[in-house]
């Protein structure tokens, strides 16, 4: 008899405690956003079904080929920001594409920045990669190095991306 009473009391406590622990107060639930809130959350648009399907193919193993368009770097606050447009010209997606940028003053490396794409870069897809490095006086030039999860990357610097539809029609 004591065992049944103990079990029913334990069950009742287990059911009562989680509801009190996860309940929200009315103040927290009714809080209205103020104009001083500076944080905004934006979710990127979901990829098209064709793009999602292209990203799910087996990724490139070995050397991946990309075309890049590097824009001039700009000083923003205490950082120097570089935006690089990248297009995958390989036949398969590139998983874990990473860009490391090193800044030099003369022959000495003085600053560095890196960026990694979180999703695979599908064939023909174009992505903007933004690197940010601390600004130091006397920066003279930078060096870019691309890598990916399954090997090396061979970048080709272009002024405009090639159109794949023209090649397929010929």
C-alpha positions as CSV (number, residue, x, y, z in Angstrom):
1,X,0.0,0.0,0.0
2,X,2.8,2.4,0.9
3,X,4.5,1.6,-2.4
4,X,1.4,2.5,-4.4
5,X,1.0,5.8,-2.5
6,X,4.7,6.7,-3.0
7,X,4.5,5.9,-6.8
8,X,1.3,8.0,-7.2
9,X,2.9,10.9,-5.2
10,X,6.1,10.7,-7.3
11,X,4.1,10.7,-10.6
12,X,2.0,13.7,-9.4
13,X,5.2,15.7,-8.6
14,X,6.8,14.8,-11.9
15,X,3.7,16.1,-13.8
16,X,3.4,19.3,-11.7
17,X,7.0,20.5,-11.7
18,X,7.7,20.8,-15.4
19,X,4.6,22.9,-16.1
20,X,5.7,25.4,-13.4
21,X,9.4,25.4,-14.6
22,X,8.5,26.1,-18.2
23,X,5.7,28.6,-17.6
24,X,6.4,32.2,-18.7
25,X,5.4,35.2,-16.7
26,X,2.9,37.6,-18.2
27,X,5.5,40.5,-18.2
28,X,8.0,38.6,-20.3
29,X,5.3,37.4,-22.8
30,X,3.8,40.8,-23.2
31,X,7.1,42.7,-23.7
32,X,6.8,45.0,-26.8
33,X,9.9,45.7,-28.8
34,X,11.2,49.2,-28.3
35,X,12.8,51.5,-30.8
36,X,16.1,51.3,-28.9
37,X,16.5,47.6,-29.7
38,X,19.3,47.4,-32.2
39,X,19.3,43.7,-32.8
40,X,17.5,42.4,-35.8
41,X,17.2,38.9,-36.9
42,X,16.8,38.2,-40.6
43,X,16.6,34.7,-41.9
44,X,17.9,34.2,-45.4
45,X,15.4,33.1,-48.0
46,X,15.4,29.3,-48.5
47,X,17.2,28.1,-51.6
48,X,15.3,27.1,-54.6
49,X,14.6,23.4,-55.0
50,X,17.0,23.1,-57.9
51,X,19.8,24.8,-55.9
52,X,19.1,22.6,-52.9
53,X,19.2,19.5,-55.1
54,X,22.5,20.6,-56.6
55,X,24.1,21.1,-53.2
56,X,23.1,17.6,-52.1
57,X,25.2,15.9,-54.8
58,X,28.6,14.4,-53.8
59,X,31.2,17.2,-53.3
60,X,34.4,17.7,-55.3
61,X,37.3,15.6,-54.1
62,X,40.7,17.0,-55.0
63,X,41.1,20.2,-56.9
64,X,38.1,22.5,-57.2
65,X,37.9,25.3,-59.8
66,X,36.5,28.7,-59.1
67,X,36.3,32.1,-60.8
68,X,36.8,35.2,-58.6
69,X,36.1,38.9,-58.8
70,X,37.9,40.8,-56.1
71,X,36.6,44.3,-55.2
72,X,38.9,47.0,-53.8
73,X,39.3,46.7,-50.0
74,X,37.8,49.5,-47.8
75,X,38.7,50.7,-44.3
76,X,35.6,50.3,-42.1
77,X,36.3,51.5,-38.5
78,X,39.4,49.8,-37.3
79,X,39.1,47.0,-39.9
80,X,39.9,46.6,-43.5
81,X,37.1,44.7,-45.4
82,X,37.4,42.9,-48.7
83,X,34.4,41.5,-50.6
84,X,35.2,38.7,-53.1
85,X,32.6,37.3,-55.5
86,X,33.2,33.6,-56.1
87,X,31.6,31.3,-58.8
88,X,31.9,27.5,-58.7
89,X,32.9,26.3,-62.2
90,X,33.5,22.7,-61.1
91,X,31.1,19.9,-62.0
92,X,30.2,19.2,-58.4
93,X,29.5,21.3,-55.2
94,X,32.4,22.6,-53.2
95,X,32.0,21.7,-49.5
96,X,33.7,23.9,-46.8
97,X,35.0,26.6,-49.1
98,X,37.4,28.8,-47.1
99,X,39.2,32.0,-47.9
100,X,42.2,33.2,-45.9
101,X,43.5,36.7,-46.6
102,X,46.9,37.9,-45.4
103,X,47.9,41.6,-45.3
104,X,51.5,42.7,-45.7
105,X,53.5,45.8,-44.9
106,X,56.5,45.5,-47.1
107,X,57.6,41.9,-46.8
108,X,56.2,41.4,-43.3
109,X,52.8,39.9,-42.6
110,X,50.9,42.2,-40.2
111,X,47.2,41.2,-40.4
112,X,45.0,38.4,-41.4
113,X,41.3,37.5,-41.8
114,X,39.3,34.4,-42.9
115,X,35.8,33.3,-43.9
116,X,34.2,29.9,-44.5
117,X,31.0,29.2,-46.3
118,X,28.7,27.1,-44.1
119,X,26.8,25.5,-47.0
120,X,28.2,23.8,-50.1
121,X,28.7,26.0,-53.2
122,X,26.7,24.4,-56.0
123,X,28.0,24.3,-59.6
124,X,27.4,27.6,-61.2
125,X,26.4,29.3,-57.9
126,X,27.8,32.7,-57.1
127,X,28.6,33.7,-53.5
128,X,29.9,36.9,-51.8
129,X,32.7,36.2,-49.4
130,X,33.6,39.0,-47.0
131,X,36.8,39.0,-45.1
132,X,37.6,41.4,-42.3
133,X,41.1,42.1,-40.9
134,X,42.4,44.5,-38.3
135,X,43.7,47.6,-39.9
136,X,47.4,48.4,-39.3
137,X,49.3,51.4,-40.6
138,X,51.5,50.8,-43.7
139,X,49.4,48.0,-45.3
140,X,50.7,47.5,-48.8
141,X,49.0,44.5,-50.2
142,X,47.2,41.2,-49.5
143,X,47.4,37.6,-50.5
144,X,44.3,35.3,-50.9
145,X,44.4,31.6,-50.3
146,X,41.3,29.4,-51.0
147,X,40.9,25.8,-49.6
148,X,38.0,23.4,-49.2
149,X,37.2,20.4,-47.1
150,X,38.3,17.8,-49.6
151,X,41.4,19.3,-51.3
152,X,42.8,22.4,-52.9
153,X,41.1,25.2,-54.9
154,X,42.4,26.7,-58.2
155,X,41.1,30.3,-58.5
156,X,41.0,32.2,-61.7
157,X,40.7,35.9,-61.5
158,X,38.2,37.3,-64.0
159,X,36.5,40.7,-64.7
160,X,33.1,39.1,-65.3
161,X,31.8,35.6,-64.8
162,X,31.5,33.3,-67.8
163,X,28.0,32.4,-69.0
164,X,27.6,28.6,-68.9
165,X,24.4,28.7,-71.1
166,X,26.4,29.9,-74.1
167,X,28.8,26.9,-73.8
168,X,26.0,24.4,-73.5
169,X,24.2,25.7,-76.7
170,X,27.3,25.4,-78.9
